[in-house]
Amino acid sequence: MMFRDQVGILAGWFKGWNECEQTVALLSLLKRISRTQARFLQLCLEHSLSDCTEIHILESEANNAAIVNQWHQEPKEKVVSLLLSHLPLLQPRNTEAKSEYMNLLRKVLTYSIESNLFIEESRQLLSYALIHPATTLEDRNSLALWLNHLEERMSSNYSSQSRGRLETVYHVRQGSDEWQSQTESVIDMGHSWQDKTPSRENGHLSFHPSSSVPSAMNSIG
């Protein structure tokens, strides 16, 4: 098979994934390239986005802790949408804004688990949070518990369906392997959600399970 045919097949798969799945897949590929390749791609991306006013405005909002804090007053559906569009743009060293995101994320996840709403969106938010360079080891350990809570909710709703269990234990490695480990962990958790979202055919990120749900919050706003 020629290279262009291989690229065409990959592009077909890529087109069938949602934005979160595309992001995780790209990160998995990028961790395999050299620093020169990475720098070249960075230059290409910076050039293509240099005149994109919209993304610069969105990034400014995403890193403003005061703006993120105001989202607590918004309807739940809007909060979920805002998190999905802004969380990926959080700067790694912006601890103040990150704290606001984590607070909102916990509220969204609690509501999602209790109401069985926004399950897919919560899955995507957890994916972004787990692989985000702004999250610390402590953050990821906390997020790993939320994966368990969300999966327990899904298990109770789909108990009649047969599904495999996650074999890979969530873990974090130190140093340069840490980011790589997180990306692979998210991808490895990919298969058990396929039964739960039949509209997709190219595979999903999935998360698995254990513990008890933290004390519930009745609403986000």
N, C-alpha and C positions, 0 to 999 in steps of 0.2 A: 504494500500500500504506500502510495506517495505521501510526502509530507503534507501537501495541501489537503489531501483526503483525510488525513489524521486530524488536521486542524479543523476541517469542516465537521467532523464527528464531534470533536470536543466543543465546538461552537454550538452545535445542536443541543448537546446536553446543557451547556451553560445557559442557553436561551430558555430552557425549561425550568430553571431554578429561580427562586425569588431572590431579592437583593441581598438578604442576609446569607443565604446559601452560596450565592456568587462570591460574596466577600470572604467567607470562610474558605472556599475552594481556592480563591486567588492567594490568600495568605499561605495556604498549604503549599502552593506552587512557588511562591516568592521565597520561602525559606530555603529552597533548594538551589537558588541562584548565587552567583558570585557577587562580591561587593561592587565590582565594576558594572555588572549587569543591573544591580539594584540602583546604583547611582544614575545610570543612563535612563532607566525607567522613571526615576524621580525627576530628572530634568525634563523628560517628555511630559509628565503629568503636570509639573509646575508651569510649563509653557502653555499647555492646553487650558489650564485653569486661570491663567494670569488675568484674563479679561472677563472672567465670569463673576460679575458683581453679585449675583444671587447667592453663590456658595460662600462668598466672603461675608455677606450679611448673616447668613445662616450660621456660619462658624462663630461670628461675633456673639450672636444670641446664645449659642450652645455653650460658650465659655463665660457667660455672665451669670454668676451665682444668684444675683437678685432676680433676674428674669426667670431662671429655673425655679426658684422658690415660689414665684407667683403662680406656677402651674398647679400648685396644690388646690387652688380655688377653681380650677377648670373641671368640666364634666369628665368622667372617667374615659370615655371614648377619645376625647381630644387629648388627654394626658398620654394615653398609649401612643397615639399618632405623633405627638411632639417628642416623646422619648425615642421612638424609632428613627425619626428624622434628625435628631440633634445629638443623641448619645455617641454615634460614631465620630462626631466632629470634636469631641472633648479633647483638650490638650492634656498630655500625660501628666504634667506637673501642676495642673490646676486643681489642687486638693479641695479648695472651698466649693467649687462647682461640682466636683466629683461627689462630695458629701451630700449635696442636694439631690444628685441623680440617684445615689444609693438609697436615700430616704424614699424618694418617689418610686423607685423600683420595688422596694419592699412592700409598699402600699398596693401597687399594681398586682404584684404576685399574690399577696394575701387575698385581694378581691377576686382575682382570677381563680384561685384554688377554691374559695368558698362559694363562688357563684357559677363556676364552670363556664365563664365567659372570657374572651380574649386569650384562650389557651395557646393558639398558634402564635399570636403576637408576643405572649410571655416567653414562649420558647425562643423566639428570635431575639428578644431583649436579653435573655440569659446568654445566648450565643455571643452577642456583641460584648456583653460585660465580661465574659470569661476570657476572651482573647484580646481585650482592650489593654494597651500598654499602661493605662492609668491605674488599673486595678492591682492591688498588692496581694501578697500571699494570704493575708488575713481576709481580704475581700473575697478572694476566690474560694477559700474554705467555707465562708458563709454562703456564697453562691452555690457551692456544691450541695449544701443542705437543701437549698431551694429547689434544686433539680430533683432531689428525692421527694420533696413535698408535691411538686407538680406531677411527677410520675405516679405517685400514689393516688392522686386525684384521677388521673387518666386510667389507671389500673381499675379503679372502682367503677368507671363508666364503661370500660371495654372488657370486663371480666369474661365475657362469652367468647372473645376472640383469642386465638392462640398466638402468642408472641414470644420471641426469644428474649432473654434477659441480657443485660450488659455484662460482658465478661471483663472489660477493662476497668480497673479501679481508678477513680479520679485521683490524680497525683500532680504534684508540682516539683519540677527540678530547678535547681539553682543555676545561675549563670546564663550563658548564651542559649542553653537548651530550654529554658523556661517557657519562652514564647512558643517555641516549636511544640513543646509538650502540650500546651493549652490548645493549640490549633488542632493537633491530632486527636486530643481527647474529645473535642467537640465533634469532629468528623467520625470518630469511632463510635460515637453514640448515635449513629445515623439510622439504624435500620428499624428499630421497633416502632417508630412513629409512622411508618409507611401504611400500616393497617388503619391508622387513625385518620389519615388524610388521603382518601382514595383518589382525589382529583389530581394528585401529582404522581408521576410515574418514574421519575429519575432518582428517587431516593431523598431522604430527609435527614436532618440532624436529629438526634434523639437524646433523651436524657433519662437516666435511671437513678434510682430510688431508695429510700428507707425512712427513717425518723418521723417526728411529729411536727405539726404545723405550729409556727409561732402564734402568739395571741393575736386574734383577728382585729382588723380595723374595719369599721362599717362602711366607710366611704373614703374617697380620695379628696373630694372637695369639701 
